[in-house]
């Protein structure tokens, strides 16, 4: 079954569109399957991909770490999703207390991406001191636009978690096979970074996350296939989240977004064969996780599609839904 589900990724590897890929599938009862093929690195020399390699999860960090942490803090009564984020960050836009629109935003606004922030900003070009860059994020008057999926939302949520807990994000307990970098084992290579002047391997790909210290709300998490599947299984069987947390990640908040996640919509990354009760999220490096609650089935596709450069058509936007449809076809028939 797993080889049938892996067929689209195997074809992409054979065609040279991506160096390597790993696919894992898990059911709520713990049954799991995984496979991998291709290379963990092409440069500086070829390195075969193994089941033990750590992937830079990129924006999948938003759901595995940040969304989980925010909802857990809400569960504990340490924040209210419908209260302003200034409850945790009272100095946000502190020089315009009366007029700053940022000060009116709630935790729910940020976690559901229903703010006016731009999708991304090259924060790393403003300096290299993590504390100063955090201050820059909080004091900048952000340009306004229509609601879009924005890294800024989750960078601010990460700062809020730090303020509420009094600890760095690295101090948050994570399951086996999940960590903020550098990972404790062999890492999959990502891009040649023209800013850092090297192939990235075991250090976070996202420039803003790197400049902010490597552990932020929007990126920075590394994971193995097994680690990602453990997390997914916890959501499927309820051992990894409370009933309130599960309701929050499954209930639409804005458009096709829930708290942190996306729900199935036409043309989305998880394919069209999954049920309407499916949520998912992707990462820029070529990663993704999807959870079909109706079927009690989850899958993760981890690739290094940006290695050695993002400036190449890897076909990832076609590969992800094709893989989702292949997973459903293979495991529905089982």
N, C-alpha and C positions, 0 to 999 in steps of 0.2 A: 504493500500500500504506500509506504513512504517513498519508494522509488517512483511510483506513478505520480505522486504529488510533487516530487522534486524535478520531474521532467522539464518544465519550463526553465528552471534555473540551470539544469545540466546543459540544455541547449544554448543558453546565454553564455555559459562558460566555454563551451566548445566553439562558439562563434567569436570568442575573444571580446565580448562586450563587457564582461566583468571578470576579474581575476579568480574569485572564488565565492562560494556561498555555503551556508549551512541552513538546514530546515529542521525545525522541531515541531512536533504535534503532541498535545496532551489532552486527555479526557479528565473530567471532574473526579473520576475514581482513581486517578493516578496512572492509568495506562499511558505510556508514552513511546514515541518513536522519533528517531533523529537520523540524519545523514548529512554528509558534507562532501564537497569535491572542489578541486582547483587549488589555487595558491593563496596563502596568507599574504604573500608579498611577491611582486615581480622584480622590484628593485630594492636595494642594490644587487641582490641576487635572489633567484627563485627559492621560495620556501613553501613546502606543501602545507595546506590547511589541515588541521587536526580537530578533533572534538574538544580539545582542551584549550583552544585559542580563545583569547578575550577580544571581543569586538567593542569599538567605540560606539555606544548606543545613540549618541547625539540626542536628538529631540525626543527619543523614546524615554530619556531621563525625565521628561516633563510628567509622564504618567506613572512610571514605575516609582520614581522618588517624590517629586514635588507635589503632585496631586494627592498621593497617598499621605504624605506628611501633613499637608494642609487639612485634609479631611479628618485625619486622626486627631489633630489639634482641635478641630471643631467638635469632634466627638467628646473630647475631654473637657470641653467648655473653656478652652484657652483662647478661642477666637470665635467670632460669629460671622458666618459667610456674608450676611447682609449688613454688616457694619462696615464703616470706612476703614481702609487699610491703615489710615493714620492712627487707629487704635494701637497698632503695633509699631508704626513708624511715625511718631508725632512730628518729626522734623522734615517730613516730605514737603518740598516746596515751602520751606519755613519762612521765606522772605516775601511770600504772598499768601498769607494765611487766609485772608478774606476772599481772594479772587481766583486762586489756582484751581483749575478743573480737576487736576490730579487728586487733590485732597478730598474730593467728593466720591472717588471711586471705591467700590466695595471689593472685598475678597472674591465674591461671586463674579463681579464684572471681569476681574483679571483672569480667574481660572476658566471662565467661559469665553475668553477673547472677545468681549463686547465693549472694548474701550476704543479710544481714538488714536492709540499709539501707532507708529509706523511698524511695518513687518519686522524690520531689522535696522540697526544703526551700527556703523563701524566704530564702536566704543573704544576698541583697542588702539585706534589711531590718535586718541586724546591723551595717552600716557601709559605708563607701565606699573603704576603703584595700585594694587588692588583696592586698598582703602580709599584712595583718592578717586578711583573710577566709580566705586560705589557711591561716593558723595556726588560725583558728576551725574550719575543716573538719577539720584534723588532730587537734585537741585536744578537740573535742566528743565527749561520750559519746552516741553515736547511739542512738535508741530502736530496739528490736529488733522484727522482724516476719518473716513468711514471705518467701521469695525473690520479688522482683518486679523488673521492669525499672526500674533506678534511675540517675538522673543522677549520684548521689554516687559510684557505682562509677567512672565515667569521669572525674569531676573529680579523684579521687585518682590514677587512672592518668596523667592529664595532669601532675600534680605529680611523679609518679615519673619520667616522661620528662624533665622539667626537671632533676630531681636527677641522673639518670644521665648526661645529655648536658652538663649545666652551662650550658644555653642555654634561652632562651625557646622556646615552641612555634613562634613566628613564624620562628625560624631554621631550622626543618626544611625541606629542599628539597621543593617541591611542583611538580607539573606545570603547564604552561601552562593557564590557565583555572581555576585554583584558588588561593585566597589567604585568609589571615585578613584581616578588614576593617580599614579601608575598602577596597573594591575599586577597581581602577584605571580603571573605566569606569562607564557608566550602570547604576544599581542599581534593582532592583524594590522598590517600597514594601511595607512590611509593616503593622504595627499603629500606631494612635494609642496611645502608651504613657502611661497616666495618671500613672505615676511620673516619667517624664522630661518629660511635658507637650508631646509633639510626635509627629507622624507619623515613623516610623522609615524611613530610606532611606539605605542605605549604611553603617548601623551595626547591630550585632548585635541581633536581636530579643530573645533570651533574657536576662532580667534578671540572672540569676546570672552568666552569662558576661560581660555588660557590667561588672558590679560587680567581677569578678575580673580585669578588664583587657582583655577582648575576645578572648583566645586561651586556651581551656581544653580539657580533654579531652572535654567533652560537647557543645560547640557552638562557633560562631564562624567556621566556614569559609564562604566565599562561592564560588560557582562558576557558570560558564556551561554551557550544554548541551554544548558541545564539550569543555569541560574534564572534565565528569563522564563523558562517553562515552570520552574518552581513558583515564581511570582504569579504566573497566569493560573496555575492550578489553585492557588490560594483564593483567587477571585471566583473561580468556577465553583469551588466547594464551600466557600464562605469562611474558610479558616484564616484568610489573609485580610479580611475586612469585615467591619460590622454591617448590619443590615442598612443602617443609615448611609454608610459610605457606598455600599453597592447601589442603593437607590440613586445617590448623587451622580455616580459615573454612568448610570444607565438612562437617566431622565434628561430629555432635551432642555437646554437652558437658553440657547440662542442659535437659531437656524438649525444646522445639523450637529451642533456641539453640545456636549454634556459638560459636567465639571471635569475639565481636562482632556477628555477623549472626544473622538468623532463617532457618531452613529452612522450606520449604513445609509448611503444616499446614492443616487444615480451617478455612475462614473467614479466612485470612490476607490481607494487603494485596495480594499479587501475583496474585490470582485462582487459579482451579483448573485452567486449561488448561495451565499450565506443567508441566514435568516435576518429578519428586520431587527432582531434583538442582538445584533452584533456591534461591538465597539472596536476601535482600533486607533493606532497612531504610528506614524513613520518618523524616521530620522534621516537627516541629510546625507550621512555617510553611506546609506544604503540598507538601513535596518528597518524593522517593523514588527508589530505585535497586534494580533487580532483575536478577539474572544467572542465566540458565538454562544451566548447563554442558553438559547433555546435548544441547541444541540448538545450543550455541555462539552464543547470542543474549542480548543485554542491552538493557534499556530504562530510561530515566529520565523521570519525569513531574515537572516543576517548576511549581508554581503559587504564587500569593500569596493563598491562601485566607483568611489572617487580616487582609487589608486591606479596610476600615480597622479591623476589630475581629474578635477571636476569638469574640465572643459572638453568633454567628450560625450557623445550620445551613448550612454550605457544601456538605454532601453528600460531603465528601472521603473518608469511609470507604466509600462506595459507588463513588465515582469511581475510586479506585485499582484495586480488583479488576476492575472493568468494563474499565478501560484495559488491564490485563494480559491479560485474555481476548481483547480486541480485537487486541492486538499479536500474540498467538500465532495467532489466526485469520487475520490478514492476512499474516504472514510465513511461516507454515507452507504457505500456498497458493502462495507465490512459487516 
